[in-house]
Amino acid sequence: MILNTIEQADYRDFISTIPDKSIDLLLTDPPYNASNSGLSTEGGHKLMHEDWDKGFDPSIFVNMIIPKLKDDGQMLIFCSYHLLGDYLHLVLKKDGLQWKTPITDIVNRIEWRQILHWYKTNSMPSLTGKVYGFAVEYILWYCKSKDYTFDREQRASYLNVFEGQAGFYKVTEHPNEKPIGLIKQLIRTHSLPSDTICDLFMGSGTTAVACRESDRNFIGCDIDPRWVEVAYNRIKNAGQQGELL
Protein backbone atom coordinates (compact mmCIF):
# COMPACT_ATOMS: atom_id res chain seq x y z
CA MET A 1 0.00 0.00 0.00
CA ILE A 2 1.44 3.35 -1.08
CA LEU A 3 -0.03 6.36 0.67
CA ASN A 4 -1.40 9.33 -1.28
CA THR A 5 -1.80 7.47 -4.56
CA ILE A 6 -4.79 6.46 -6.66
CA GLU A 7 -4.67 3.18 -8.56
CA GLN A 8 -6.56 2.26 -11.69
CA ALA A 9 -8.13 -0.97 -10.49
CA ASP A 10 -11.33 -2.79 -9.66
CA TYR A 11 -12.15 -2.24 -5.99
CA ARG A 12 -11.97 -5.98 -5.24
CA ASP A 13 -8.44 -6.25 -6.57
CA PHE A 14 -7.41 -3.07 -4.77
CA ILE A 15 -8.77 -4.19 -1.38
CA SER A 16 -6.67 -7.36 -1.59
CA THR A 17 -3.51 -5.19 -1.58
CA ILE A 18 -4.42 -3.26 1.60
CA PRO A 19 -2.85 -4.55 4.84
CA ASP A 20 -5.23 -5.51 7.63
CA LYS A 21 -5.94 -2.83 10.26
CA SER A 22 -4.38 -0.01 8.24
CA ILE A 23 -7.34 2.29 7.46
CA ASP A 24 -8.77 4.85 9.87
CA LEU A 25 -11.77 5.84 7.76
CA LEU A 26 -13.47 4.45 4.69
CA LEU A 27 -15.26 7.32 2.93
CA THR A 28 -16.69 6.24 -0.40
CA ASP A 29 -19.52 6.72 -2.89
CA PRO A 30 -20.28 3.34 -4.50
CA PRO A 31 -22.80 2.71 -7.31
CA TYR A 32 -26.42 3.21 -6.24
CA ASN A 33 -28.12 0.80 -8.67
CA ALA A 34 -30.16 3.84 -9.70
CA SER A 35 -29.94 3.42 -13.46
CA ASN A 36 -33.29 3.09 -15.21
CA SER A 37 -35.04 4.12 -11.99
CA GLY A 38 -35.72 7.76 -12.80
CA LEU A 39 -33.16 9.06 -10.29
CA SER A 40 -31.15 11.99 -11.61
CA THR A 41 -27.46 12.77 -11.32
CA GLU A 42 -26.08 15.87 -9.63
CA GLY A 43 -27.47 19.30 -10.42
CA GLY A 44 -28.11 18.92 -14.14
CA HIS A 45 -31.12 16.61 -13.63
CA LYS A 46 -29.88 14.02 -16.12
CA LEU A 47 -31.42 10.60 -15.60
CA MET A 48 -29.06 7.77 -14.69
CA HIS A 49 -28.46 5.13 -17.34
CA GLU A 50 -24.98 3.68 -16.80
CA ASP A 51 -23.81 0.06 -16.97
CA TRP A 52 -21.56 0.55 -13.92
CA ASP A 53 -24.61 1.59 -11.90
CA LYS A 54 -26.40 -1.76 -12.21
CA GLY A 55 -26.19 -4.98 -10.22
CA PHE A 56 -23.91 -3.68 -7.44
CA ASP A 57 -23.86 -5.87 -4.30
CA PRO A 58 -22.77 -3.83 -1.24
CA SER A 59 -22.19 -6.91 0.90
CA ILE A 60 -19.11 -7.79 -1.19
CA PHE A 61 -17.07 -4.67 -0.56
CA VAL A 62 -18.29 -4.23 3.04
CA ASN A 63 -17.23 -7.76 3.90
CA MET A 64 -13.85 -7.29 2.20
CA ILE A 65 -13.02 -3.88 3.72
CA ILE A 66 -13.88 -4.51 7.38
CA PRO A 67 -10.61 -6.38 8.16
CA LYS A 68 -8.68 -3.49 6.61
CA LEU A 69 -10.08 -1.02 9.17
CA LYS A 70 -8.18 -0.33 12.35
CA ASP A 71 -9.81 -1.46 15.59
CA ASP A 72 -11.28 2.04 16.02
CA GLY A 73 -11.99 2.47 12.29
CA GLN A 74 -15.14 3.88 10.74
CA MET A 75 -17.04 3.76 7.46
CA LEU A 76 -19.05 6.53 5.80
CA ILE A 77 -20.84 5.20 2.72
CA PHE A 78 -23.02 7.27 0.39
CA CYS A 79 -26.16 5.61 -0.94
CA SER A 80 -29.68 6.33 -2.17
CA TYR A 81 -32.95 4.63 -1.31
CA HIS A 82 -32.23 1.91 -3.89
CA LEU A 83 -29.68 0.13 -1.67
CA LEU A 84 -30.49 1.56 1.75
CA GLY A 85 -32.22 -1.61 2.88
CA ASP A 86 -29.36 -3.79 1.65
CA TYR A 87 -26.81 -1.86 3.72
CA LEU A 88 -28.92 -1.83 6.87
CA HIS A 89 -29.76 -5.49 6.62
CA LEU A 90 -26.06 -6.30 6.79
CA VAL A 91 -25.83 -5.15 10.39
CA LEU A 92 -29.33 -4.89 11.87
CA LYS A 93 -31.21 -7.66 13.63
CA LYS A 94 -34.92 -8.39 13.59
CA ASP A 95 -36.72 -9.99 16.54
CA GLY A 96 -33.40 -11.23 17.84
CA LEU A 97 -32.60 -12.90 14.55
CA GLN A 98 -30.17 -11.58 11.95
CA TRP A 99 -31.60 -10.44 8.63
CA LYS A 100 -30.91 -12.95 5.90
CA THR A 101 -27.77 -11.96 3.99
CA PRO A 102 -25.10 -13.86 2.06
CA ILE A 103 -22.41 -12.56 4.46
CA THR A 104 -23.57 -13.77 7.87
CA ASP A 105 -20.74 -12.50 10.08
CA ILE A 106 -20.76 -8.78 9.19
CA VAL A 107 -23.18 -8.08 12.03
CA ASN A 108 -20.60 -9.29 14.53
CA ARG A 109 -17.71 -7.21 13.15
CA ILE A 110 -19.04 -3.68 12.74
CA GLU A 111 -21.84 -1.58 14.21
CA TRP A 112 -24.23 0.70 12.39
CA ARG A 113 -24.12 4.07 14.17
CA GLN A 114 -26.39 6.50 12.32
CA ILE A 115 -27.82 7.66 9.00
CA LEU A 116 -26.62 11.10 7.90
CA HIS A 117 -28.53 13.06 5.25
CA TRP A 118 -27.24 15.21 2.44
CA TYR A 119 -30.17 17.46 1.53
CA LYS A 120 -29.82 18.79 -2.02
CA THR A 121 -31.73 22.06 -2.21
CA ASN A 122 -31.78 22.07 -6.03
CA SER A 123 -32.98 18.50 -6.52
CA MET A 124 -35.09 17.36 -9.44
CA PRO A 125 -38.87 17.50 -8.88
CA SER A 126 -41.05 14.47 -9.45
CA LEU A 127 -41.44 13.74 -13.16
CA THR A 128 -44.93 12.30 -12.75
CA GLY A 129 -46.22 14.77 -10.18
CA LYS A 130 -47.65 11.81 -8.24
CA VAL A 131 -44.79 11.22 -5.78
CA TYR A 132 -42.37 13.39 -3.82
CA GLY A 133 -39.14 14.43 -5.48
CA PHE A 134 -35.92 12.84 -4.22
CA ALA A 135 -33.92 15.53 -2.42
CA VAL A 136 -31.81 13.42 -0.05
CA GLU A 137 -28.84 11.11 -0.35
CA TYR A 138 -27.85 9.04 2.65
CA ILE A 139 -24.46 8.69 4.29
CA LEU A 140 -24.34 5.50 6.34
CA TRP A 141 -22.08 5.68 9.37
CA TYR A 142 -20.58 2.48 10.77
CA CYS A 143 -18.03 2.05 13.58
CA LYS A 144 -15.83 -0.91 14.38
CA SER A 145 -15.75 -0.07 18.09
CA LYS A 146 -17.08 2.51 20.53
CA ASP A 147 -13.69 4.28 20.59
CA TYR A 148 -14.13 6.23 17.37
CA THR A 149 -13.04 9.75 16.37
CA PHE A 150 -15.82 12.34 16.33
CA ASP A 151 -14.81 16.01 16.39
CA ARG A 152 -18.03 17.99 16.82
CA GLU A 153 -16.16 21.28 16.49
CA GLN A 154 -15.83 20.66 12.75
CA ARG A 155 -19.59 21.00 12.28
CA ALA A 156 -21.47 24.30 12.45
CA SER A 157 -24.59 22.23 13.18
CA TYR A 158 -24.86 19.21 15.44
CA LEU A 159 -27.70 17.84 13.35
CA ASN A 160 -27.27 14.83 11.05
CA VAL A 161 -28.22 16.89 7.97
CA PHE A 162 -25.79 18.48 5.50
CA GLU A 163 -27.37 20.99 3.14
CA GLY A 164 -26.20 22.28 -0.22
CA GLN A 165 -26.78 22.46 -3.96
CA ALA A 166 -25.81 19.35 -5.92
CA GLY A 167 -23.55 20.02 -8.87
CA PHE A 168 -23.40 23.79 -8.32
CA TYR A 169 -19.71 23.83 -7.41
CA LYS A 170 -18.56 20.98 -9.65
CA VAL A 171 -15.07 21.22 -11.10
CA THR A 172 -15.18 18.14 -13.38
CA GLU A 173 -17.69 16.41 -15.66
CA HIS A 174 -18.00 13.36 -13.44
CA PRO A 175 -21.74 12.59 -13.12
CA ASN A 176 -21.61 12.02 -9.35
CA GLU A 177 -18.98 14.43 -8.10
CA LYS A 178 -19.65 15.32 -4.46
CA PRO A 179 -19.09 18.85 -3.09
CA ILE A 180 -15.57 19.30 -1.74
CA GLY A 181 -16.88 21.15 1.33
CA LEU A 182 -19.16 18.25 2.28
CA ILE A 183 -16.35 15.72 2.00
CA LYS A 184 -13.98 17.91 4.02
CA GLN A 185 -16.50 18.20 6.84
CA LEU A 186 -16.92 14.44 6.98
CA ILE A 187 -13.17 13.81 6.92
CA ARG A 188 -12.38 16.41 9.57
CA THR A 189 -15.18 15.24 11.86
CA HIS A 190 -14.46 11.51 11.65
CA SER A 191 -10.64 11.41 11.47
CA LEU A 192 -7.50 13.07 12.80
CA PRO A 193 -4.55 14.70 11.01
CA SER A 194 -2.20 12.08 9.51
CA ASP A 195 -4.95 9.42 9.54
CA THR A 196 -5.40 7.25 6.44
CA ILE A 197 -8.63 7.67 4.48
CA CYS A 198 -9.69 5.12 1.86
CA ASP A 199 -12.01 5.66 -1.11
CA LEU A 200 -12.72 2.58 -3.21
CA PHE A 201 -14.68 4.53 -5.84
CA MET A 202 -12.50 7.60 -6.19
CA GLY A 203 -14.17 9.03 -9.30
CA SER A 204 -12.90 12.53 -9.95
CA GLY A 205 -10.75 12.52 -6.80
CA THR A 206 -12.79 14.65 -4.41
CA THR A 207 -11.85 12.53 -1.40
CA ALA A 208 -8.16 12.73 -2.27
CA VAL A 209 -8.28 16.51 -2.67
CA ALA A 210 -10.17 16.88 0.62
CA CYS A 211 -7.54 14.75 2.37
CA ARG A 212 -4.69 16.77 0.89
CA GLU A 213 -6.31 19.99 2.12
CA SER A 214 -7.04 18.48 5.56
CA ASP A 215 -3.59 17.00 6.36
CA ARG A 216 -4.80 13.42 5.99
CA ASN A 217 -3.32 10.59 3.96
CA PHE A 218 -5.41 8.88 1.30
CA ILE A 219 -5.47 5.68 -0.68
CA GLY A 220 -7.98 4.66 -3.28
CA CYS A 221 -8.83 3.37 -6.71
CA ASP A 222 -11.13 3.80 -9.65
CA ILE A 223 -11.72 1.33 -12.43
CA ASP A 224 -11.84 4.00 -15.15
CA PRO A 225 -8.37 5.33 -16.18
CA ARG A 226 -9.98 8.52 -17.45
CA TRP A 227 -11.10 9.51 -13.96
CA VAL A 228 -7.82 8.47 -12.37
CA GLU A 229 -6.09 10.99 -14.62
CA VAL A 230 -8.67 13.66 -13.77
CA ALA A 231 -8.20 12.96 -10.07
CA TYR A 232 -4.43 13.35 -10.25
CA ASN A 233 -4.82 16.67 -12.05
CA ARG A 234 -7.15 17.87 -9.29
CA ILE A 235 -4.68 16.84 -6.60
CA LYS A 236 -2.01 18.98 -8.26
CA ASN A 237 -4.31 21.98 -7.85
CA ALA A 238 -5.40 21.14 -4.29
CA GLY A 239 -6.01 24.22 -2.18
CA GLN A 240 -7.81 26.14 -4.92
CA GLN A 241 -11.27 24.56 -4.77
CA GLY A 242 -12.90 26.27 -1.79
CA GLU A 243 -14.97 25.14 1.16
CA LEU A 244 -18.52 25.52 -0.14
CA LEU A 245 -21.02 22.66 -0.04
C-alpha positions in Angstrom: 0.0 0.0 0.0 1.4 3.3 -1.1 0.0 6.4 0.7 -1.4 9.3 -1.3 -1.8 7.5 -4.6 -4.8 6.5 -6.7 -4.7 3.2 -8.6 -6.6 2.3 -11.7 -8.1 -1.0 -10.5 -11.3 -2.8 -9.7 -12.2 -2.2 -6.0 -12.0 -6.0 -5.2 -8.4 -6.2 -6.6 -7.4 -3.1 -4.8 -8.8 -4.2 -1.4 -6.7 -7.4 -1.6 -3.5 -5.2 -1.6 -4.4 -3.3 1.6 -2.9 -4.6 4.8 -5.2 -5.5 7.6 -5.9 -2.8 10.3 -4.4 0.0 8.2 -7.3 2.3 7.5 -8.8 4.9 9.9 -11.8 5.8 7.8 -13.5 4.5 4.7 -15.3 7.3 2.9 -16.7 6.2 -0.4 -19.5 6.7 -2.9 -20.3 3.3 -4.5 -22.8 2.7 -7.3 -26.4 3.2 -6.2 -28.1 0.8 -8.7 -30.2 3.8 -9.7 -29.9 3.4 -13.5 -33.3 3.1 -15.2 -35.0 4.1 -12.0 -35.7 7.8 -12.8 -33.2 9.1 -10.3 -31.2 12.0 -11.6 -27.5 12.8 -11.3 -26.1 15.9 -9.6 -27.5 19.3 -10.4 -28.1 18.9 -14.1 -31.1 16.6 -13.6 -29.9 14.0 -16.1 -31.4 10.6 -15.6 -29.1 7.8 -14.7 -28.5 5.1 -17.3 -25.0 3.7 -16.8 -23.8 0.1 -17.0 -21.6 0.5 -13.9 -24.6 1.6 -11.9 -26.4 -1.8 -12.2 -26.2 -5.0 -10.2 -23.9 -3.7 -7.4 -23.9 -5.9 -4.3 -22.8 -3.8 -1.2 -22.2 -6.9 0.9 -19.1 -7.8 -1.2 -17.1 -4.7 -0.6 -18.3 -4.2 3.0 -17.2 -7.8 3.9 -13.9 -7.3 2.2 -13.0 -3.9 3.7 -13.9 -4.5 7.4 -10.6 -6.4 8.2 -8.7 -3.5 6.6 -10.1 -1.0 9.2 -8.2 -0.3 12.4 -9.8 -1.5 15.6 -11.3 2.0 16.0 -12.0 2.5 12.3 -15.1 3.9 10.7 -17.0 3.8 7.5 -19.0 6.5 5.8 -20.8 5.2 2.7 -23.0 7.3 0.4 -26.2 5.6 -0.9 -29.7 6.3 -2.2 -32.9 4.6 -1.3 -32.2 1.9 -3.9 -29.7 0.1 -1.7 -30.5 1.6 1.8 -32.2 -1.6 2.9 -29.4 -3.8 1.6 -26.8 -1.9 3.7 -28.9 -1.8 6.9 -29.8 -5.5 6.6 -26.1 -6.3 6.8 -25.8 -5.1 10.4 -29.3 -4.9 11.9 -31.2 -7.7 13.6 -34.9 -8.4 13.6 -36.7 -10.0 16.5 -33.4 -11.2 17.8 -32.6 -12.9 14.6 -30.2 -11.6 11.9 -31.6 -10.4 8.6 -30.9 -13.0 5.9 -27.8 -12.0 4.0 -25.1 -13.9 2.1 -22.4 -12.6 4.5 -23.6 -13.8 7.9 -20.7 -12.5 10.1 -20.8 -8.8 9.2 -23.2 -8.1 12.0 -20.6 -9.3 14.5 -17.7 -7.2 13.1 -19.0 -3.7 12.7 -21.8 -1.6 14.2 -24.2 0.7 12.4 -24.1 4.1 14.2 -26.4 6.5 12.3 -27.8 7.7 9.0 -26.6 11.1 7.9 -28.5 13.1 5.3 -27.2 15.2 2.4 -30.2 17.5 1.5 -29.8 18.8 -2.0 -31.7 22.1 -2.2 -31.8 22.1 -6.0 -33.0 18.5 -6.5 -35.1 17.4 -9.4 -38.9 17.5 -8.9 -41.1 14.5 -9.5 -41.4 13.7 -13.2 -44.9 12.3 -12.7 -46.2 14.8 -10.2 -47.7 11.8 -8.2 -44.8 11.2 -5.8 -42.4 13.4 -3.8 -39.1 14.4 -5.5 -35.9 12.8 -4.2 -33.9 15.5 -2.4 -31.8 13.4 0.0 -28.8 11.1 -0.3 -27.8 9.0 2.7 -24.5 8.7 4.3 -24.3 5.5 6.3 -22.1 5.7 9.4 -20.6 2.5 10.8 -18.0 2.0 13.6 -15.8 -0.9 14.4 -15.8 -0.1 18.1 -17.1 2.5 20.5 -13.7 4.3 20.6 -14.1 6.2 17.4 -13.0 9.7 16.4 -15.8 12.3 16.3 -14.8 16.0 16.4 -18.0 18.0 16.8 -16.2 21.3 16.5 -15.8 20.7 12.7 -19.6 21.0 12.3 -21.5 24.3 12.4 -24.6 22.2 13.2 -24.9 19.2 15.4 -27.7 17.8 13.3 -27.3 14.8 11.0 -28.2 16.9 8.0 -25.8 18.5 5.5 -27.4 21.0 3.1 -26.2 22.3 -0.2 -26.8 22.5 -4.0 -25.8 19.4 -5.9 -23.6 20.0 -8.9 -23.4 23.8 -8.3 -19.7 23.8 -7.4 -18.6 21.0 -9.6 -15.1 21.2 -11.1 -15.2 18.1 -13.4 -17.7 16.4 -15.7 -18.0 13.4 -13.4 -21.7 12.6 -13.1 -21.6 12.0 -9.3 -19.0 14.4 -8.1 -19.7 15.3 -4.5 -19.1 18.8 -3.1 -15.6 19.3 -1.7 -16.9 21.1 1.3 -19.2 18.3 2.3 -16.4 15.7 2.0 -14.0 17.9 4.0 -16.5 18.2 6.8 -16.9 14.4 7.0 -13.2 13.8 6.9 -12.4 16.4 9.6 -15.2 15.2 11.9 -14.5 11.5 11.7 -10.6 11.4 11.5 -7.5 13.1 12.8 -4.5 14.7 11.0 -2.2 12.1 9.5 -5.0 9.4 9.5 -5.4 7.3 6.4 -8.6 7.7 4.5 -9.7 5.1 1.9 -12.0 5.7 -1.1 -12.7 2.6 -3.2 -14.7 4.5 -5.8 -12.5 7.6 -6.2 -14.2 9.0 -9.3 -12.9 12.5 -9.9 -10.7 12.5 -6.8 -12.8 14.7 -4.4 -11.8 12.5 -1.4 -8.2 12.7 -2.3 -8.3 16.5 -2.7 -10.2 16.9 0.6 -7.5 14.7 2.4 -4.7 16.8 0.9 -6.3 20.0 2.1 -7.0 18.5 5.6 -3.6 17.0 6.4 -4.8 13.4 6.0 -3.3 10.6 4.0 -5.4 8.9 1.3 -5.5 5.7 -0.7 -8.0 4.7 -3.3 -8.8 3.4 -6.7 -11.1 3.8 -9.6 -11.7 1.3 -12.4 -11.8 4.0 -15.2 -8.4 5.3 -16.2 -10.0 8.5 -17.5 -11.1 9.5 -14.0 -7.8 8.5 -12.4 -6.1 11.0 -14.6 -8.7 13.7 -13.8 -8.2 13.0 -10.1 -4.4 13.4 -10.3 -4.8 16.7 -12.1 -7.1 17.9 -9.3 -4.7 16.8 -6.6 -2.0 19.0 -8.3 -4.3 22.0 -7.8 -5.4 21.1 -4.3 -6.0 24.2 -2.2 -7.8 26.1 -4.9 -11.3 24.6 -4.8 -12.9 26.3 -1.8 -15.0 25.1 1.2 -18.5 25.5 -0.1 -21.0 22.7 0.0 
